[in-house]
Amino acid sequence: MSLRSTRVDHHGTPCTLLHGEGGASALVALHGAHVLSWISADGRERLFLGQRACYDEGAAIRGGVPVIFPQFAGRGPLRKHGFARTLPWRFVGADERAVFELDSGPATASWPHAFTVRLYIRLDATTLDLELEVDNNGSSGFAFTAALHTYLAVDALDTTTLHGLRDCRYEDSANGGAILRQEDELLRFDGEVDRIYSSPSRSIELRDGPRRTTIGQRGFADTVVWNPGSALAASIGDLAPDEYRRFVCVEAGQVLQPVQLVPGGRWSGAQHLR
Ligand SMILES: O=P(O)(O)OC[C@H]1O[C@@H](O)[C@H](O)[C@@H](O)[C@@H]1O
């Protein structure tokens, strides 16, 4: 089914509202091609968006799905999580999927490579599929890291668990980058959690009371799981008190092994939410 799109504003920032099957919708800001809202056909908002999120030019919006490119976190010389989430993208159009695009033009001052990044969005009654595609249009290779930094909304963090990561190795960013292996079937959130799991082989499931979200990915090698916990959350200016209890980030990422993209090369990775 073709997606219908309408142009709307959200807190003064231009957005594309995508209408899917059965009343499902996704709201996407051109600022960062940032998915701000995903409502499945059952009427449920599936993404967290901070009340204090800042939509100013150059700002990073707290919540939704920030597109992280070409640098994950502080793993390189650029600003944290790179520039793609803070630049204006172009809405190319929508048929079975919607397409948003960013060219290297606005970024050449900080990163001297010729590229095109696209975000493809598919939406049906119960699923949201996000695919990130990177083209190297230049005459020399470049390396990058990337992620779809999805903030999944939860009703109550204390009773939320994440399943499917048993036996996976992870780098524990909240613990000096220690390399550990998860022994338990489920992960609970009773303090800061900031982990980069390498190559999880199964899809994972977020359980929040009776609500379930299944998260799958392809192309991306890593899965990042993040919640700041109460102490760190108190130092994050654009998070309202206690808002950290309303989300868990489960991110499809290419973090531990940067992609080396040859001239004319193309890379893509996707996250699938149901
Ligand atoms: O506050 P930011 O820049 O959006 O980053 C949020 C978090 O993003 C996660 O992906 C990182 O693993 C965390 O270390 C980081 O704190």
Ligand as a Chemical Component Dictionary entry (heavy atoms), coordinates in Angstrom:
data_LIG
# 
_chem_comp.id                   LIG 
_chem_comp.type                 NON-POLYMER 
_chem_comp.pdbx_formal_charge   0 
_chem_comp.three_letter_code    LIG 
# 
loop_
_chem_comp_atom.comp_id 
_chem_comp_atom.atom_id 
_chem_comp_atom.alt_atom_id 
_chem_comp_atom.type_symbol 
_chem_comp_atom.charge 
_chem_comp_atom.model_Cartn_x 
_chem_comp_atom.model_Cartn_y 
_chem_comp_atom.model_Cartn_z 
_chem_comp_atom.pdbx_ordinal 
LIG O1 O1 O 0 22.716 12.682 24.832 1  
LIG P1 P1 P 0 23.002 12.108 23.467 2  
LIG O2 O2 O 0 24.117 12.834 22.765 3  
LIG O3 O3 O 0 21.778 12.047 22.619 4  
LIG O4 O4 O 0 23.507 10.641 23.697 5  
LIG C1 C1 C 0 22.718 9.756  24.407 6  
LIG C2 C2 C 0 23.365 8.388  24.574 7  
LIG O5 O5 O 0 23.389 7.737  23.330 8  
LIG C3 C3 C 0 23.740 6.364  23.412 9  
LIG O6 O6 O 0 23.713 5.819  22.139 10 
LIG C4 C4 C 0 25.127 6.238  23.978 11 
LIG O7 O7 O 0 25.443 4.865  24.116 12 
LIG C5 C5 C 0 25.210 6.951  25.311 13 
LIG O8 O8 O 0 26.534 6.886  25.806 14 
LIG C6 C6 C 0 24.765 8.390  25.150 15 
LIG O9 O9 O 0 24.814 9.054  26.386 16 
# 
loop_
_chem_comp_bond.comp_id 
_chem_comp_bond.atom_id_1 
_chem_comp_bond.atom_id_2 
_chem_comp_bond.value_order 
_chem_comp_bond.pdbx_ordinal 
LIG O1 P1 DOUB 1  
LIG P1 O2 SING 2  
LIG P1 O3 SING 3  
LIG P1 O4 SING 4  
LIG O4 C1 SING 5  
LIG C1 C2 SING 6  
LIG C2 O5 SING 7  
LIG C2 C6 SING 8  
LIG O5 C3 SING 9  
LIG C3 O6 SING 10 
LIG C3 C4 SING 11 
LIG C4 O7 SING 12 
LIG C4 C5 SING 13 
LIG C5 O8 SING 14 
LIG C5 C6 SING 15 
LIG C6 O9 SING 16 
# 
